[in-house]
Amino acid sequence: MGKIIFYEDRNFGGRHYECMSDCADLHSMFDRCRSIRVESGMFMIYDRPGFMGNQYFMKRGDYSDYIGMTGLNDCVRSCRMIPMHSGSFRLRLYEHFDMGGEMMELTDDCPNLMERFRLSNFNSCNVMDGHWLLYEQPNYRGRHYYLTPGQYKSFSDWRGNNSRVGSIRRLMDL
């Protein structure tokens, strides 16, 4: 399905660890991570164990200087494989907490929510189908959050620091 390789040094040098599924604690596998190769699939990597902390989306490709590319530190402590989704995509964003207020529904990518809906602050959402990435800034930039099917009654449920959402992308085999 998916395969990601973590290297301790830049340019795929030093000790390495291969992972083909979710791993809640990578600390015992390597001390630091300076480069990453995603051979297949898509992954979210986290700087804290248990899929916590800052997260970064990784698709198939070579990342010879992980720190320079992401601006994050060299602590990769957990990773989650994103399952392939072959069906439809459907997500509802709500203006208020607990699915209240104005609601907007998406079935495709949206590079700029402010232009499309005239709102950029969303306090809750319901992912009905598919896997999605929410970005704090338009055009898929800035901090991002991985959402799986389910209800998120507050932006803190998706580990957001605030209610600002600038863009949204479906997670398909990119």
N, CA, C and O of each residue as an XYZ file, in Angstrom:
696
protein
N       0.821     -1.205      0.000
C       0.000      0.000      0.000
C       0.855      1.256      0.000
O       1.052      1.872     -1.048
N       1.363      1.641      1.160
C       2.194      2.821      1.245
C       3.537      2.495      1.862
O       3.664      1.548      2.638
N       4.553      3.297      1.507
C       5.882      3.082      2.079
C       6.585      4.424      2.182
O       6.696      5.164      1.205
N       7.064      4.726      3.401
C       7.822      5.948      3.660
C       9.124      5.541      4.344
O       9.145      4.641      5.185
N      10.212      6.222      3.969
C      11.520      5.932      4.552
C      12.064      7.222      5.169
O      12.154      8.255      4.505
N      12.421      7.139      6.446
C      12.987      8.270      7.179
C      14.503      8.095      7.267
O      14.980      7.014      7.610
N      15.262      9.149      6.961
C      16.723      9.118      7.010
C      17.202     10.132      8.044
O      16.631     11.214      8.183
N      18.254      9.767      8.764
C      18.779     10.668      9.792
C      19.531     11.868      9.206
O      19.589     12.924      9.835
N      20.101     11.716      8.024
C      20.885     12.798      7.427
C      20.229     13.310      6.148
O      19.379     12.645      5.556
N      20.644     14.505      5.736
C      20.184     15.065      4.466
C      20.622     14.168      3.314
O      21.550     13.370      3.447
N      19.949     14.311      2.199
C      20.281     13.569      0.973
C      20.276     12.059      1.174
O      21.076     11.338      0.577
N      19.363     11.592      2.023
C      19.103     10.162      2.209
C      20.305      9.407      2.761
O      20.573      8.268      2.376
N      21.016     10.057      3.661
C      22.182      9.436      4.284
C      21.916      9.012      5.711
O      20.892      9.353      6.302
N      22.844      8.272      6.244
C      22.767      7.837      7.641
C      21.792      6.685      7.835
O      21.319      6.070      6.880
N      21.514      6.421      9.082
C      20.570      5.351      9.391
C      19.206      5.702      8.819
O      18.859      6.873      8.665
N      18.436      4.655      8.506
C      17.095      4.894      7.982
C      16.124      3.871      8.553
O      16.509      2.817      9.059
N      14.850      4.226      8.450
C      13.793      3.354      8.939
C      12.654      3.369      7.926
O      12.192      4.436      7.522
N      12.206      2.200      7.522
C      11.100      2.064      6.571
C       9.808      1.807      7.339
O       9.787      1.059      8.316
N       8.746      2.434      6.886
C       7.450      2.288      7.548
C       6.378      2.097      6.475
O       6.368      2.799      5.463
N       5.480      1.143      6.707
C       4.420      0.868      5.734
C       3.027      0.913      6.354
O       2.067      0.423      5.760
N       2.913      1.499      7.546
C       1.610      1.622      8.211
C       1.705      2.731      9.250
O       2.730      3.406      9.346
N       0.657      2.921     10.018
C       0.677      3.903     11.092
C       1.722      3.505     12.124
O       1.905      2.323     12.416
N       2.398      4.492     12.666
C       3.361      4.250     13.740
C       3.220      5.387     14.740
O       3.540      6.536     14.435
N       2.738      5.061     15.940
C       2.443      6.072     16.952
C       3.682      6.595     17.664
O       3.637      7.673     18.256
N       4.797      5.851     17.621
C       6.013      6.313     18.294
C       7.248      5.869     17.523
O       7.641      4.704     17.586
N       7.853      6.791     16.803
C       9.038      6.508     15.992
C      10.336      6.812     16.731
O      11.417      6.557     16.200
N      10.252      7.351     17.939
C      11.435      7.806     18.658
C      12.496      6.712     18.814
O      13.688      6.995     18.696
N      12.090      5.493     19.072
C      13.068      4.415     19.278
C      13.707      3.958     17.955
O      14.717      3.255     17.973
N      13.134      4.347     16.820
C      13.648      3.910     15.517
C      14.807      4.773     15.015
O      15.723      4.263     14.369
N      14.771      6.088     15.310
C      15.838      7.001     14.887
C      15.807      8.237     15.765
O      14.779      8.581     16.349
N      16.971      8.908     15.849
C      17.109     10.086     16.716
C      16.587     11.364     16.078
O      15.949     12.187     16.735
N      16.864     11.517     14.797
C      16.444     12.727     14.090
C      16.087     12.355     12.662
O      16.416     11.267     12.191
N      15.414     13.265     11.980
C      15.034     13.025     10.593
C      15.397     14.257      9.777
O      14.914     15.356     10.046
N      16.254     14.062      8.775
C      16.677     15.178      7.937
C      16.244     15.017      6.486
O      16.234     15.993      5.736
N      15.883     13.793      6.076
C      15.370     13.594      4.719
C      14.369     12.446      4.726
O      14.421     11.558      5.578
N      13.455     12.484      3.756
C      12.354     11.519      3.699
C      12.123     11.131      2.245
O      12.205     11.965      1.343
N      11.838      9.870      2.038
C      11.449      9.384      0.713
C      10.103      8.670      0.870
O       9.979      7.736      1.662
N       9.105      9.114      0.115
C       7.810      8.441      0.090
C       7.762      7.663     -1.223
O       7.623      8.243     -2.299
N       7.877      6.347     -1.116
C       7.903      5.516     -2.319
C       6.510      5.258     -2.871
O       6.335      5.133     -4.083
N       5.529      5.180     -1.997
C       4.145      4.989     -2.445
C       3.200      5.454     -1.353
O       3.541      5.461     -0.170
N       2.008      5.841     -1.775
C       0.996      6.280     -0.826
C       1.174      7.713     -0.369
O       1.980      8.468     -0.914
N       0.392      8.072      0.657
C       0.427      9.399      1.262
C       0.469      9.218      2.777
O      -0.105      8.272      3.315
N       1.155     10.139      3.458
C       1.326     10.050      4.907
C       1.190     11.425      5.538
O       1.462     12.444      4.903
N       0.767     11.441      6.791
C       0.892     12.621      7.645
C       1.984     12.279      8.632
O       1.987     11.196      9.217
N       2.920     13.210      8.819
C       3.945     13.007      9.829
C       3.756     14.055     10.916
O       3.285     15.161     10.651
N       4.126     13.697     12.142
C       3.891     14.530     13.324
C       5.180     14.688     14.113
O       6.028     13.795     14.108
N       5.332     15.818     14.787
C       6.550     16.034     15.558
C       6.424     15.575     17.013
O       7.333     15.794     17.814
N       5.304     14.941     17.355
C       5.131     14.369     18.691
C       4.546     12.967     18.555
O       3.857     12.676     17.578
N       4.814     12.100     19.524
C       4.231     10.747     19.482
C       2.707     10.794     19.531
O       2.119     11.799     19.932
N       2.087      9.718     19.128
C       0.632      9.603     19.224
C      -0.126     10.473     18.240
O      -1.272     10.841     18.496
N       0.498     10.810     17.113
C      -0.148     11.614     16.070
C      -0.557     12.989     16.604
O      -1.644     13.485     16.311
N       0.321     13.583     17.381
C       0.058     14.881     18.000
C       1.103     15.895     17.529
O       2.107     15.537     16.915
N       0.843     17.150     17.829
C       1.776     18.219     17.517
C       1.619     18.717     16.093
O       0.588     18.506     15.454
N       2.655     19.381     15.606
C       2.649     19.877     14.229
C       2.591     18.697     13.277
O       3.197     17.653     13.518
N       1.859     18.878     12.204
C       1.719     17.812     11.221
C       2.072     18.330      9.839
O       1.926     19.513      9.533
N       2.547     17.392      9.006
C       2.922     17.765      7.654
C       2.524     16.652      6.696
O       2.774     15.476      6.959
N       1.907     17.028      5.592
C       1.442     16.086      4.581
C       2.595     15.703      3.654
O       3.325     16.565      3.165
N       2.746     14.411      3.422
C       3.807     13.906      2.546
C       3.182     13.030      1.473
O       2.493     12.056      1.780
N       3.424     13.380      0.205
C       2.970     12.547     -0.909
C       4.190     11.900     -1.551
O       5.323     12.183     -1.161
N       3.966     11.042     -2.523
C       5.053     10.339     -3.186
C       6.099     11.328     -3.690
O       5.776     12.311     -4.358
N       7.367     11.047     -3.353
C       8.453     11.912     -3.789
C       9.652     11.816     -2.871
O       9.628     11.116     -1.859
N      10.703     12.534     -3.243
C      11.942     12.588     -2.482
C      12.062     13.953     -1.828
O      11.881     14.981     -2.480
N      12.365     13.960     -0.548
C      12.524     15.183      0.230
C      13.934     15.144      0.823
O      14.120     14.707      1.959
N      14.920     15.599      0.056
C      16.315     15.460      0.454
C      16.713     16.377      1.608
O      17.709     16.126      2.288
N      15.938     17.442      1.831
C      16.190     18.357      2.940
C      14.845     18.664      3.604
O      14.254     19.722      3.386
N      14.390     17.742      4.395
C      13.075     17.841      5.023
C      12.930     19.118      5.840
O      11.893     19.776      5.765
N      13.932     19.480      6.609
C      13.842     20.661      7.482
C      13.745     21.941      6.655
O      12.914     22.802      6.942
N      14.584     22.071      5.635
C      14.550     23.262      4.788
C      13.233     23.414      4.050
O      12.758     24.529      3.834
N      12.644     22.291      3.666
C      11.405     22.318      2.899
C      10.200     22.685      3.771
O       9.344     23.463      3.350
N      10.131     22.135      4.970
C       8.944     22.312      5.800
C       9.067     23.450      6.801
O       8.059     24.020      7.219
N      10.279     23.783      7.185
C      10.459     24.770      8.240
C      10.235     24.174      9.621
O      10.326     24.882     10.624
N       9.946     22.888      9.682
C       9.759     22.217     10.967
C      11.104     21.740     11.488
O      12.115     21.841     10.793
N      11.119     21.227     12.693
C      12.363     20.714     13.255
C      12.624     19.290     12.779
O      11.851     18.748     11.989
N      13.697     18.687     13.250
C      14.067     17.345     12.801
C      13.435     16.241     13.640
O      13.848     15.084     13.551
N      12.462     16.577     14.437
C      11.782     15.589     15.277
C      10.544     15.045     14.566
O       9.496     15.690     14.549
N      10.671     13.879     13.992
C       9.510     13.175     13.461
C       9.248     12.055     14.447
O      10.070     11.151     14.592
N       8.124     12.104     15.120
C       7.858     11.166     16.212
C       6.713     10.202     15.939
O       6.566      9.210     16.652
N       5.895     10.472     14.919
C       4.838      9.531     14.549
C       4.419      9.800     13.114
O       4.634     10.889     12.583
N       3.820      8.795     12.497
C       3.318      8.971     11.135
C       2.051      8.154     10.953
O       1.857      7.116     11.587
N       1.209      8.640     10.086
C      -0.069      7.986      9.798
C      -0.220      7.857      8.292
O      -0.082      8.834      7.556
N      -0.504      6.642      7.844
C      -0.737      6.424      6.425
C      -2.165      6.865      6.097
O      -3.104      6.534      6.820
N      -2.318      7.602      5.018
C      -3.635      8.065      4.587
C      -4.201      7.022      3.637
O      -3.618      6.765      2.584
N      -5.329      6.419      3.994
C      -5.889      5.385      3.124
C      -6.437      5.975      1.824
O      -6.904      7.114      1.788
N      -6.369      5.187      0.774
C      -6.923      5.609     -0.511
C      -8.441      5.611     -0.405
O      -9.035      4.731      0.217
N      -9.049      6.595     -1.011
C     -10.506      6.714     -1.014
C     -10.958      6.775     -2.469
O     -10.539      7.663     -3.212
N     -11.802      5.849     -2.875
C     -12.209      5.800     -4.283
C     -13.625      6.313     -4.521
O     -14.062      6.396     -5.669
N     -14.330      6.651     -3.482
C     -15.706      7.117     -3.646
C     -15.808      8.624     -3.783
O     -14.865      9.295     -4.204
N     -16.956      9.135     -3.425
C     -17.204     10.577     -3.505
C     -16.594     11.287     -2.300
O     -16.205     10.659     -1.315
N     -16.521     12.608     -2.404
C     -16.009     13.454     -1.331
C     -17.108     14.437     -0.945
O     -17.760     15.032     -1.803
N     -17.301     14.597      0.373
C     -18.332     15.529      0.837
C     -17.985     16.023      2.233
O     -17.722     15.235      3.142
N     -17.990     17.339      2.386
C     -17.634     17.981      3.648
C     -18.526     19.199      3.846
O     -18.800     19.936      2.899
N     -18.974     19.406      5.068
C     -19.766     20.594      5.397
C     -19.029     21.422      6.429
O     -18.581     20.905      7.453
N     -18.905     22.715      6.152
C     -18.291     23.673      7.068
C     -19.386     24.511      7.705
O     -20.347     24.901      7.042
N     -19.236     24.786      9.001
C     -20.235     25.562      9.728
C     -19.589     26.791     10.352
O     -18.449     26.759     10.815
N     -20.343     27.856     10.346
C     -19.879     29.128     10.874
C     -19.665     29.073     12.388
O     -18.722     29.677     12.899
N     -20.527     28.359     13.105
C     -20.477     28.318     14.574
C     -20.084     26.935     15.085
O     -20.032     25.963     14.331
N     -19.811     26.876     16.374
C     -19.513     25.612     17.035
C     -20.726     24.685     16.979
O     -21.850     25.141     16.773
N     -20.497     23.394     17.162
C     -21.562     22.378     17.220
C     -22.467     22.382     15.992
O     -23.678     22.199     16.115
N     -21.895     22.589     14.819
C     -22.604     22.544     13.539
C     -23.729     23.580     13.459
O     -24.797     23.300     12.916
N     -23.488     24.752     13.991
C     -24.500     25.802     13.980
C     -24.156     26.924     13.006
O     -23.034     27.011     12.507
N     -25.124     27.765     12.750
C     -24.930     28.914     11.877
C     -24.956     28.537     10.411
O     -25.447     27.473     10.033
N     -24.423     29.418      9.598
C     -24.411     29.198      8.153
C     -23.564     27.967      7.816
O     -22.511     27.732      8.410
N     -24.063     27.180      6.832
C     -23.376     25.947      6.429
C     -23.012     26.049      4.958
O     -23.798     26.540      4.148
N     -21.798     25.575      4.610
C     -21.333     25.496      3.231
C     -20.905     24.067      2.967
O     -20.238     23.453      3.800
N     -21.282     23.530      1.814
C     -20.929     22.150      1.483
C     -19.926     22.125      0.337
O     -20.052     22.875     -0.631
N     -18.929     21.254      0.459
C     -17.914     21.082     -0.577
C     -17.877     19.630     -1.031
O     -18.017     18.706     -0.229
N     -17.686     19.451     -2.328
C     -17.490     18.122     -2.887
C     -16.206     18.075     -3.723
O     -15.856     17.036     -4.283
N     -15.510     19.217     -3.798
C     -14.260     19.277     -4.548
C     -13.299     20.224     -3.846
O     -13.649     20.811     -2.822
N     -12.102     20.380     -4.377
C     -11.099     21.265     -3.797
C     -11.566     22.714     -3.861
O     -12.317     23.100     -4.756
N     -11.110     23.507     -2.898
C     -11.431     24.933     -2.903
C     -10.169     25.712     -2.513
O      -9.785     25.719     -1.344
N      -9.519     26.372     -3.493
C      -8.277     27.079     -3.205
C      -8.447     28.371     -2.401
O      -7.481     28.864     -1.820
N      -9.676     28.928     -2.363
C      -9.885     30.169     -1.618
C     -11.325     30.210     -1.104
O     -12.253     30.535     -1.845
N     -11.494     29.878      0.168
C     -12.844     29.844      0.755
C     -13.452     31.231      0.873
O     -14.668     31.380      0.748
N     -12.637     32.247      1.110
C     -13.155     33.608      1.243
C     -13.786     34.073     -0.069
O     -14.857     34.679     -0.059
N     -13.138     33.797     -1.181
C     -13.695     34.180     -2.480
C     -14.977     33.404     -2.786
O     -15.930     33.958     -3.334
N     -14.990     32.130     -2.431
C     -16.134     31.284     -2.791
C     -17.344     31.499     -1.890
O     -18.478     31.532     -2.367
N     -17.105     31.646     -0.579
C     -18.225     31.714      0.363
C     -18.317     33.029      1.137
O     -19.268     33.228      1.893
N     -17.360     33.918      0.966
C     -17.326     35.196      1.697
C     -17.162     34.995      3.201
O     -17.521     35.869      3.991
N     -16.624     33.855      3.591
C     -16.322     33.563      4.993
C     -14.967     32.879      5.055
O     -14.615     32.111      4.159
N     -14.209     33.152      6.102
C     -12.945     32.442      6.278
C     -12.817     31.846      7.681
O     -11.860     31.127      7.967
N     -13.774     32.143      8.547
C     -13.759     31.569      9.889
C     -14.855     30.515      9.994
O     -16.043     30.803      9.856
N     -14.416     29.291     10.242
C     -15.337     28.172     10.404
C     -15.010     27.507     11.724
O     -13.850     27.206     12.004
N     -16.021     27.277     12.529
C     -15.791     26.754     13.871
C     -16.107     25.286     14.024
O     -15.777     24.697     15.053
N     -16.739     24.668     13.031
C     -17.024     23.232     13.099
C     -17.215     22.701     11.686
O     -17.438     23.464     10.746
N     -17.123     21.381     11.550
C     -17.347     20.782     10.249
C     -17.753     19.317     10.399
O     -17.564     18.700     11.447
N     -18.310     18.792      9.329
C     -18.729     17.401      9.280
C     -18.173     16.808      7.983
O     -18.574     17.200      6.887
N     -17.250     15.863      8.124
C     -16.692     15.169      6.968
C     -17.544     13.933      6.757
O     -17.501     12.997      7.555
N     -18.314     13.932      5.689
C     -19.208     12.814      5.422
C     -18.558     11.753      4.545
O     -18.797     10.561      4.738
N     -17.739     12.169      3.584
C     -17.071     11.222      2.688
C     -15.675     11.711      2.358
O     -15.467     12.899      2.115
N     -14.726     10.799      2.350
C     -13.372     11.107      1.923
C     -12.487     11.635      3.035
O     -12.916     11.811      4.175
N     -11.236     11.882      2.667
C     -10.228     12.439      3.559
C      -9.817     13.785      2.983
O      -9.676     13.929      1.769
N      -9.621     14.785      3.868
C      -9.405     16.162      3.437
C      -8.237     16.791      4.189
O      -7.873     16.342      5.276
N      -7.655     17.831      3.600
C      -6.685     18.692      4.264
C      -7.259     20.093      4.322
O      -7.623     20.663      3.294
N      -7.341     20.651      5.522
C      -7.735     22.042      5.729
C      -6.467     22.864      5.884
O      -5.578     22.484      6.647
N      -6.364     23.983      5.177
C      -5.212     24.878      5.263
C      -5.656     26.197      5.874
O      -6.762     26.663      5.601
N      -4.806     26.806      6.698
C      -5.144     28.085      7.311
C      -5.120     29.237      6.308
O      -5.768     30.258      6.539
N      -4.391     29.100      5.204
C      -4.271     30.176      4.231
C      -4.809     29.734      2.868
O      -4.876     28.537      2.587
N      -5.192     30.691      2.024
C      -5.627     30.348      0.663
C      -4.515     29.682     -0.140
O      -3.337     29.764      0.207
N      -4.916     29.026     -1.211
C      -4.002     28.385     -2.154
C      -3.142     27.302     -1.517
O      -1.984     27.106     -1.886
N      -3.734     26.602     -0.550
C      -3.116     25.420      0.064
C      -1.768     25.737      0.700
O      -0.789     25.018      0.498
N      -1.729     26.817      1.465
C      -0.501     27.235      2.143
C      -0.740     27.303      3.643
O      -1.872     27.356      4.122
N       0.372     27.300      4.357
C       0.327     27.451      5.803
C       0.070     26.140      6.520
O       0.105     25.060      5.929
N      -0.182     26.265      7.780
C      -0.448     25.094      8.619
C      -1.669     24.361      8.076
O      -2.636     24.984      7.637
N      -1.614     23.046      8.112
C      -2.730     22.267      7.586
C      -3.095     21.136      8.539
O      -2.302     20.730      9.389
N      -4.320     20.638      8.374
C      -4.891     19.655      9.292
C      -5.577     18.549      8.506
O      -6.335     18.804      7.571
N      -5.298     17.334      8.903
C      -5.843     16.142      8.257
C      -7.188     15.797      8.894
O      -7.287     15.646     10.112
N      -8.228     15.675      8.053
C      -9.567     15.346      8.539
C     -10.054     14.042      7.926
O     -10.011     13.856      6.710
N     -10.514     13.150      8.780
C     -11.107     11.885      8.363
C     -12.614     11.989      8.557
O     -13.070     12.933      9.202
N     -13.404     11.066      8.029
C     -14.854     11.149      8.220
C     -15.233     11.229      9.703
O     -14.718     10.491     10.543
N     -16.143     12.144      9.984
C     -16.610     12.348     11.354
C     -16.996     13.789     11.586
O     -16.844     14.641     10.711
N     -17.501     14.048     12.784
C     -17.918     15.397     13.161
C     -16.837     16.062     13.997
O     -16.267     15.457     14.905
N     -16.569     17.314     13.671
C     -15.607     18.134     14.398
C     -16.402     19.327     14.936
O     -16.628     20.303     14.219
N     -16.820     19.244     16.190
C     -17.736     20.241     16.764
C     -17.066     21.569     17.081
O     -17.742     22.560     17.357
N     -15.735     21.589     17.042
C     -14.971     22.798     17.284
C     -13.667     22.698     16.507
O     -13.193     21.596     16.230
N     -13.077     23.845     16.149
C     -11.802     23.800     15.443
C     -10.727     23.119     16.286
O      -9.754     22.605     15.734
N     -10.879     23.106     17.593
C      -9.894     22.404     18.426
C      -9.989     20.886     18.232
O      -9.028     20.174     18.525
N     -11.122     20.381     17.745
C     -11.250     18.944     17.462
C     -10.338     18.517     16.313
O      -9.909     17.364     16.270
N     -10.033     19.426     15.378
C      -9.088     19.089     14.315
C      -7.702     19.651     14.654
O      -6.825     19.725     13.794
N      -7.520     20.044     15.921
C      -6.261     20.544     16.477
C      -5.857     21.890     15.899
O      -4.677     22.242     15.879
N      -6.847     22.638     15.431
C      -6.568     23.965     14.904
C      -6.300     24.958     16.021
O      -6.838     24.827     17.120
N      -5.459     25.960     15.735
C      -5.160     27.008     16.703
C      -6.201     28.114     16.683
O      -6.347     28.856     17.653
N      -6.919     28.220     15.582
C      -7.979     29.214     15.467
C      -8.973     28.716     14.429
O      -8.804     27.639     13.856
N     -10.002     29.503     14.196
C     -11.079     29.060     13.306
C     -10.846     29.457     11.846
O     -11.722     29.254     11.005
N      -9.700     30.010     11.546
C      -9.432     30.466     10.181
C      -9.112     29.289      9.265
O      -8.219     28.490      9.545
N      -9.857     29.199      8.165
C      -9.628     28.183      7.145
C      -9.577     28.920      5.813
O     -10.546     29.575      5.428
N      -8.445     28.818      5.102
C      -8.276     29.544      3.855
C      -8.532     28.711      2.617
O      -8.974     29.235      1.595
N      -8.256     27.396      2.699
C      -8.445     26.517      1.537
C      -8.594     25.075      2.004
O      -8.212     24.723      3.119
N      -9.156     24.255      1.131
C      -9.418     22.850      1.453
C      -9.118     21.996      0.224
O      -9.453     22.359     -0.904
N      -8.482     20.858      0.469
C      -8.133     19.955     -0.634
C      -8.531     18.523     -0.275
O      -8.343     18.071      0.855
N      -9.089     17.819     -1.274
C      -9.384     16.398     -1.116
C      -8.079     15.624     -1.163
O      -7.164     15.996     -1.898
N      -7.983     14.558     -0.391
C      -6.784     13.727     -0.419
C      -7.062     12.514     -1.301
O      -7.745     11.566     -0.915
N      -6.503     12.592     -2.495
C      -6.584     11.509     -3.455
C      -5.148     11.142     -3.787
O      -4.222     11.780     -3.287
N      -4.947     10.154     -4.600
C      -3.588      9.808     -5.010
C      -3.094     10.937     -5.899
O      -3.299     10.920     -7.112
N      -2.440     11.922     -5.283
C      -2.032     13.148     -5.981
C      -0.882     12.851     -6.902
O      -0.389     13.751     -7.583
